[in-house]
């Protein structure tokens, strides 16, 4: 009898081990959606993490920040992604508390297609007036004033903006509202606004494509899209009065001051940041997670991924045109991840 019981016990244990092994071998799929701004680095991260953890597969749809916020609010994805922090109304509309976790830093650059012109400088007020429809020719006196020696053509300006709810637009609008009272009053700061003039393109690559095929066009895209599509981007005058081009160093410089006074919820703007070297249209981009998700097993996997992305994953940022997070911000986020239940 004792022998039989032992055999049954051993058989049961073996069955449990086999079942556990089977579950461990299964692929854990995590779905996310949102910002196009960080899509290149996110796809790189998900691919690299899958090499290290073949059982973890992250499927991310680059639909725009507005779509990402709606998707996580509606529960159709496990995580969202946005380049603009959620508004208080959006936070209250969610069925649970959502945490914003900065992942990398990026720059939004003015890109242009002006025949015969490969180098331009812009002030904030000039960019605002172009997007307000007040500057309609490329040889306008306001553009010429900051571009001495450049042979500016009498070409019509065609404004190109995002047609979808966009964190890239949020960053652009946030900057223009800081440098132009008229922009703040007439247009405002949001992921979707009533654009005074221009053509709409879907996502960063849609705006880049429209600018590329339209002589006289000007638009705004995340730096990596400008690099990938070989579009010319302009230098922008920062708060210190310096004309700065977007680079890893100038984006990092914009984050330096913010890192010292980072709020607990990470919802911070670093556009028009102080400092001689700061590129003025820079921003963090955020992954959005529920603090108390229903699927605890998937939450554990996502937590482990986030810890990797915030540490080892940062080394991939620079090659793709993003700036790594300041160390102090990473330390804060590691503590925040421990609060996810």
C-alpha positions in Angstrom: 0.0 0.0 0.0 2.8 2.3 1.0 4.6 1.5 -2.2 1.5 2.2 -4.3 1.0 5.6 -2.5 4.6 6.6 -3.2 4.1 5.8 -6.9 1.0 7.8 -7.0 2.7 10.7 -5.2 5.7 10.6 -7.6 3.4 10.4 -10.6 1.4 13.4 -9.4 4.6 15.4 -8.8 5.9 14.5 -12.2 2.6 15.6 -13.8 2.9 19.0 -12.0 6.5 19.4 -13.1 5.5 18.6 -16.7 2.6 21.1 -16.6 4.9 23.8 -15.1 7.5 23.1 -17.8 4.8 23.3 -20.4 3.6 26.7 -19.2 7.2 28.0 -18.9 7.8 27.0 -22.5 4.8 28.9 -23.7 5.3 32.3 -25.3 4.0 35.2 -23.3 2.5 37.8 -25.7 2.2 41.4 -24.5 0.4 43.9 -26.7 1.0 47.7 -26.7 0.1 50.6 -28.9 0.7 54.3 -29.2 3.4 56.8 -30.1 5.2 56.7 -33.4 8.0 59.0 -32.0 9.7 56.1 -30.1 8.7 53.3 -32.4 12.2 52.6 -33.8 13.8 52.2 -30.4 10.8 50.2 -29.1 11.0 47.7 -32.0 14.7 47.4 -31.4 14.1 46.7 -27.7 11.4 44.1 -28.3 13.6 42.3 -30.8 16.7 42.3 -28.6 14.7 41.3 -25.5 13.2 38.4 -27.4 16.7 37.1 -28.3 17.5 37.1 -24.6 14.0 35.8 -23.6 12.6 33.8 -26.5 9.4 33.2 -24.5 8.5 36.9 -24.4 7.0 38.4 -27.5 5.9 42.1 -27.4 3.7 43.3 -30.2 3.6 47.1 -30.5 1.4 49.0 -32.9 2.7 52.5 -33.8 -0.7 54.3 -34.1 0.0 57.7 -32.5 -0.1 58.8 -28.9 -3.8 59.6 -28.9 -4.6 56.1 -30.0 -2.3 54.6 -27.4 -4.0 56.5 -24.6 -7.4 55.3 -25.8 -6.2 51.7 -26.2 -4.9 51.4 -22.6 -7.9 53.2 -21.2 -10.3 50.8 -23.1 -8.2 47.8 -22.1 -7.5 46.6 -25.6 -3.7 46.6 -25.0 -1.6 45.8 -21.9 0.4 49.0 -22.2 0.2 52.3 -24.0 2.8 54.8 -25.2 2.7 58.5 -25.5 5.0 61.5 -26.1 2.7 63.8 -24.3 1.6 63.1 -20.7 -2.0 62.2 -20.2 -4.2 65.1 -19.2 -6.0 65.0 -15.8 -9.3 64.2 -17.6 -7.7 61.3 -19.4 -6.2 60.0 -16.2 -9.6 60.2 -14.4 -11.3 58.4 -17.4 -9.1 55.3 -17.0 -10.5 52.4 -14.9 -7.4 52.3 -12.7 -4.3 54.3 -11.8 -1.9 54.6 -14.8 1.8 55.2 -14.3 3.9 57.2 -16.7 7.4 55.8 -17.2 9.9 57.8 -19.3 11.9 55.5 -21.6 14.2 57.7 -23.7 14.5 61.3 -24.9 14.0 62.5 -28.4 13.9 65.7 -30.4 11.2 67.0 -32.7 12.8 68.9 -35.6 11.5 71.3 -38.2 12.1 69.6 -41.6 11.9 71.5 -44.9 12.0 71.1 -48.6 13.2 74.4 -50.1 14.8 74.0 -53.5 18.4 75.1 -53.4 18.4 75.7 -49.6 20.1 73.1 -47.4 20.7 75.1 -44.2 18.2 77.2 -42.3 17.9 78.7 -38.8 14.5 79.3 -37.1 13.4 81.2 -34.1 10.4 80.1 -32.1 8.3 83.1 -33.1 9.2 82.5 -36.8 8.1 78.8 -36.6 4.9 79.9 -34.8 4.1 82.5 -37.5 4.7 80.0 -40.3 2.3 77.5 -38.7 -0.2 80.2 -38.0 -0.2 81.0 -41.7 1.2 84.5 -41.2 4.5 83.8 -43.1 3.6 82.5 -46.6 6.8 83.0 -48.6 10.3 81.5 -48.0 11.9 84.9 -48.6 9.8 86.6 -45.9 11.8 89.2 -44.0 11.4 87.4 -40.7 13.1 84.2 -42.1 15.7 86.3 -44.0 16.7 88.2 -40.8 18.0 85.1 -39.1 19.5 83.5 -42.3 21.8 86.2 -43.5 23.6 85.2 -46.7 21.1 82.4 -47.6 19.5 82.9 -51.1 15.9 82.4 -50.1 13.5 81.8 -53.0 10.1 83.5 -53.5 8.5 80.1 -53.0 5.1 79.5 -51.3 5.4 78.0 -47.8 3.3 74.8 -47.5 2.8 73.8 -43.9 2.6 70.0 -43.1 1.2 68.8 -39.7 0.0 65.6 -38.2 -3.5 64.5 -39.0 -3.8 62.1 -36.1 -3.7 62.5 -32.3 0.0 62.8 -31.8 2.5 63.1 -29.0 4.9 64.6 -31.6 2.3 67.3 -32.2 1.9 67.8 -28.4 5.7 68.5 -28.1 5.6 70.8 -31.1 2.6 72.7 -29.7 4.0 72.8 -26.2 7.1 74.5 -27.6 5.3 77.0 -29.8 2.9 77.9 -27.0 5.9 78.8 -24.8 7.5 81.1 -27.4 4.3 82.6 -29.0 1.4 84.0 -26.9 -0.6 84.0 -30.1 -0.1 80.3 -30.5 -1.1 79.6 -26.9 -4.2 81.6 -27.3 -5.4 80.6 -30.7 -4.2 77.0 -31.0 -3.2 75.8 -27.6 -1.3 72.7 -26.4 -2.8 69.3 -27.2 -2.2 66.1 -29.2 -4.9 67.2 -31.6 -5.6 70.9 -32.4 -7.4 72.9 -35.0 -4.5 73.7 -37.3 -4.7 77.2 -38.7 -3.3 76.1 -42.1 -1.6 73.2 -43.8 -1.8 69.7 -45.0 -2.2 66.7 -42.7 -0.1 63.6 -42.7 -0.6 60.4 -40.7 2.1 59.6 -38.2 5.7 60.8 -38.3 6.4 58.9 -41.6 3.3 60.5 -43.2 4.5 64.0 -42.4 8.0 63.2 -43.6 6.7 61.8 -46.9 4.5 64.9 -47.6 7.4 67.2 -46.9 9.7 65.2 -49.1 7.4 65.3 -52.1 6.2 68.9 -51.8 8.7 71.7 -52.8 8.3 74.6 -50.4 7.0 72.4 -47.6 7.9 72.5 -43.9 6.8 70.1 -41.2 7.9 68.6 -37.9 9.0 65.0 -37.2 11.0 63.1 -34.6 14.7 63.3 -35.3 15.1 59.7 -36.3 12.5 60.0 -39.1 14.3 63.0 -40.5 17.5 61.0 -40.5 15.9 57.9 -42.1 14.1 59.9 -44.8 17.2 62.1 -45.5 15.2 65.3 -44.9 16.9 68.5 -44.0 16.2 69.8 -40.6 16.8 73.3 -39.3 18.6 74.7 -36.2 16.3 76.3 -33.6 17.1 79.2 -31.3 16.9 78.1 -27.7 16.1 80.0 -24.5 19.7 81.1 -24.2 19.5 82.7 -27.7 21.8 80.1 -29.3 20.8 78.4 -32.6 21.2 74.6 -31.9 20.7 71.6 -34.1 19.2 68.4 -32.7 21.7 65.9 -31.6 22.1 63.3 -28.8 24.1 65.9 -26.8 21.7 68.8 -27.3 18.7 66.6 -26.3 20.6 65.3 -23.2 21.4 68.9 -22.3 17.7 69.8 -22.4 16.9 67.0 -19.9 19.7 67.9 -17.5 17.7 70.5 -15.6 14.5 68.5 -15.6 16.2 65.4 -14.1 17.0 67.4 -10.9 13.4 68.4 -10.3 11.6 65.4 -11.8 8.0 65.1 -10.3 6.9 61.8 -8.8 4.5 61.2 -11.7 7.1 62.0 -14.3 4.7 64.2 -16.2 7.2 67.0 -17.1 7.8 69.3 -20.1 11.4 70.0 -21.2 10.6 72.1 -24.2 12.5 75.5 -24.3 14.8 74.3 -21.5 17.5 76.5 -20.1 21.1 76.1 -21.1 23.4 77.2 -23.9 23.6 73.7 -25.4 19.9 72.6 -25.0 17.9 71.8 -28.1 14.6 73.6 -27.4 12.1 71.0 -28.9 13.1 68.0 -26.8 11.0 65.6 -24.7 10.8 62.4 -22.8 8.5 59.8 -24.2 6.5 57.5 -21.8 5.2 54.0 -21.6 1.9 53.8 -19.8 1.1 51.0 -17.4 -1.6 50.2 -14.9 -0.3 50.2 -11.3 -2.6 47.4 -10.4 -3.2 45.3 -13.6 -5.6 42.4 -13.6 -3.1 40.1 -15.3 -0.4 39.7 -12.6 1.7 37.1 -14.6 1.9 39.4 -17.6 2.6 42.4 -15.3 5.6 40.5 -13.9 7.0 39.9 -17.4 6.4 43.5 -18.4 8.1 44.7 -15.2 11.2 42.6 -16.0 11.2 44.0 -19.6 11.0 47.6 -18.3 13.9 47.1 -15.9 16.0 45.8 -18.8 14.9 48.6 -21.1 15.8 51.3 -18.5 19.3 49.8 -18.0 20.8 47.5 -20.6 18.4 48.7 -23.3 19.5 52.3 -23.1 22.7 51.4 -25.0 20.7 51.1 -28.2 19.2 54.6 -27.9 22.0 56.7 -29.4 22.4 54.7 -32.6 18.8 55.4 -33.4 18.9 59.1 -32.7 17.5 59.1 -29.1 19.2 60.3 -25.9 19.5 57.8 -23.0 17.8 58.6 -19.8 19.7 60.5 -17.0 20.8 58.0 -14.3 18.9 59.8 -11.6 15.6 59.3 -13.6 16.3 55.6 -14.0 16.9 55.2 -10.3 13.5 56.9 -9.6 11.8 54.6 -12.1 13.2 51.4 -10.6 11.5 52.3 -7.4 8.3 53.1 -9.2 8.3 49.7 -10.9 8.3 48.1 -7.4 4.9 49.7 -6.7 3.2 47.8 -9.5 1.1 45.1 -7.9 
